[in-house]
């Protein structure tokens, strides 16, 4: 495969295969399919933690949302009065 000057060449940290402008995690497409996308695993854990926090603190979140909406309305009224 012919390489352009602006293409970066990296090697897969698992199998050593050459990666060109891909592999943001340092893995070739074959190894990404084998391991699963690490980003999806991290996102799944983050989502689970976020849902758990939201369920435990739903009353605080609701109060904060109402307070933020009230502040936004006050700011909008002040801007319209000027």
ABEGO torsion letter per residue (X at the ends): XBBBAABBBBBBAAAGBBBBGBGAAGBBAAAAAAAEBAAAAAAAAAAAAAAAAAAAAAAAAAAAAAAAAAAAAAAAAAAAAX
